[in-house]
Amino acid sequence: MTQVASKKKLNLQKEIVKVTAHFRETGSVLRGDAEAFCDGFEVEIQIESEEPLQAIQELVRLARRMCFTEVALTGHTPVTVSATLNGELIDPD
C-alpha cells in the first residue's frame, strides 16, 4: 500500500493491514493420510487520510493488483517441487 501511495503521491497519515488466515488439518501423520487446507483469508485495511475517497479507492484497487501474495493465492501460479535425500534426487510424490 505504501509503495503505491508513494508513487501516486498520496498522503496517508496511517495505514494498517490486518490479515487473518484460516487453516485446518485432517487425517493423521502416523497413518499417512494427513492433509492441510486453507479455508480462506480475511484482509482488513484501515487508512487515515485527507485524500479524496475516490483516490483511496483507486489506491486500494491498485495495491491489491500489485500484491504478489494475493496474485499468487488467487491466480494459477505453478508450483514446482524437488526433493533430495543425501544429495540424491528423490520423487516427492
VOGU-3710 file (C-alpha; in Angstrom, 3 decimals, decimal comma):
1> mtqvaskkkl> 0,000/0,000/0,000  2,773/2,427/0,959  4,655/1,853/-2,283  1,579/2,563/-4,421  0,614/5,604/-2,318  4,121/6,996/-2,718  4,100/6,525/-6,492  0,682/8,189/-6,727  1,858/10,965/-4,381  -0,950/10,321/-1,909
11> nlqkeivkvt> -0,578/11,407/1,701  -1,588/8,733/4,212  -1,429/9,579/7,903  -1,915/5,963/8,952  -2,417/2,592/7,326  -2,925/-0,791/8,900  -3,398/-4,043/7,028  -4,555/-6,976/9,155  -4,605/-10,444/7,589  -6,291/-13,414/9,233
21> ahfretgsvl> -5,700/-16,833/7,697  -7,964/-19,826/8,255  -6,106/-23,152/8,132  -7,057/-26,654/9,233  -5,666/-30,174/9,136  -7,372/-33,527/8,763  -6,179/-37,095/8,995  -3,113/-38,455/10,707  0,592/-38,086/10,033  1,129/-41,530/11,578
31> rgdaeafcdg> -1,438/-43,137/9,243  -0,047/-41,209/6,294  -3,351/-39,584/5,345  -2,778/-36,111/6,798  -3,891/-33,182/4,685  -3,737/-29,420/5,156  -6,374/-26,996/3,947  -6,583/-23,250/3,644  -10,193/-22,162/4,036  -9,526/-18,543/3,208
41> feveiqiese> -8,101/-15,208/4,228  -9,672/-12,077/5,657  -7,919/-8,792/4,858  -8,873/-5,670/6,803  -7,420/-2,392/5,516  -7,584/0,713/7,718  -6,476/4,033/6,243  -6,449/7,521/7,705  -6,012/10,241/5,089  -7,356/13,596/3,918
51> eplqaiqelv> -7,203/12,381/0,299  -10,495/12,111/-1,623  -12,470/8,886/-1,287  -12,046/8,091/-4,979  -8,247/8,386/-4,724  -8,165/5,973/-1,758  -10,469/3,503/-3,508  -8,123/3,543/-6,519  -5,127/3,124/-4,203  -6,643/0,008/-2,624
61> rlarrmcfte> -7,581/-1,410/-6,032  -4,080/-0,880/-7,438  -2,330/-2,125/-4,296  -4,332/-5,364/-4,452  -3,495/-5,839/-8,130  0,203/-5,312/-7,345  0,317/-7,590/-4,274  2,440/-10,609/-5,213  0,914/-12,724/-2,444  -2,707/-12,036/-3,380
71> valtghtpvt> -1,976/-12,622/-7,054  -0,262/-15,940/-6,267  -3,075/-17,090/-3,977  -5,947/-16,168/-6,278  -4,353/-16,957/-9,638  -2,996/-20,023/-11,327  0,572/-19,997/-10,067  2,557/-23,125/-10,912  4,437/-24,822/-8,091  7,474/-26,970/-8,846
81> vsatlngeli> 8,725/-29,321/-6,119  12,014/-31,211/-5,983  13,460/-33,179/-3,084  16,837/-34,728/-2,360  17,996/-37,276/0,197  21,710/-37,257/0,964  22,312/-35,304/-2,224  20,315/-37,702/-4,438  17,135/-36,587/-6,153  14,044/-38,457/-4,917
91> dpd> 10,424/-38,457/-6,088  8,490/-36,245/-3,637  5,175/-37,840/-4,613
//
